[in-house]
Amino acid sequence: MELIKEKFLQKYHISEESIIKNDIDWDTLNEIYIDFNKYRESYDTQAGFIANTLRTHEKIHSVKARVKNTERLIEKIIRKTPDRKEKYGPDFKFTIDNYKDQINDLIGVRVIHIFKEDWEDIHNFILQTWNVIEITANVREGDDTKRFEELNIEIKSRKSGYRSVHYLIEFFPTNQRVITEIQVRTIFEEGYGEIDHQLRYSHSQIPEVLEMNLLLFNRIAGSSDEMASLINLLNKKWTEMEEKYENIIEKKNEQIKELIKKIEEKEELMENDRTE
């Protein structure tokens, strides 16, 4: 099955002029479309395998996995062509041979955890499990980035307030390399990210009143993460304190039992002495 050019351009609000301007060959796009559809089943299997591997980690709350929609792939190739020409030169073109290397989210996996401090354990698990070729920490201006800097992780400050750590891993489900993107974020960052994503796809430019409320929501989500971490810390300290006092009480009870036993033994000796 091939793409129908007129319907596709209309659906994704792409002009014929932009296709011509960026020297994009429609036949090549069709080749990529057919090729990717051919491998989708294999990619679905790999996406499931990666997701199930991540689900084994005790600090991961939930995992979502998806293979990129084929039409969305073509739309992204068209959208990213000017960027690639700027990076590699005006002669660059997406082809059936290079698109798997150039598009980094053919398979996308999203990892959700509850407490921000759990990120580093998940980070180490990913590094130990796959060949990671790139890591990017997306942060909001003013966020604490000290640990990312210590680990030499690239930091991108997002004006939108989007927060998430992205990993590019590589594997070979066929004789061609496929790059998978793993996004790791807290449950609060996920909520904000989903709403932000929906708004940006619904509007070519977000209305100012929505933009302002979105930024307010971002601050609330960040504060929620900090509060969740504080509650988690307090809970750990409280549990440690309870265990400490339980051990003290248990030890005291043992000492009392031992003392009662000695008293009973002493009384029994004294009673025996009186009867003799």
Summary of the structure (lengths in Angstrom):
residues: 276
radius of gyration: 29.3
end to end distance: 109.4
largest distance: 119.3
contacts: 732
relative contact order: 0.09
helix: 61%
strand: 16%
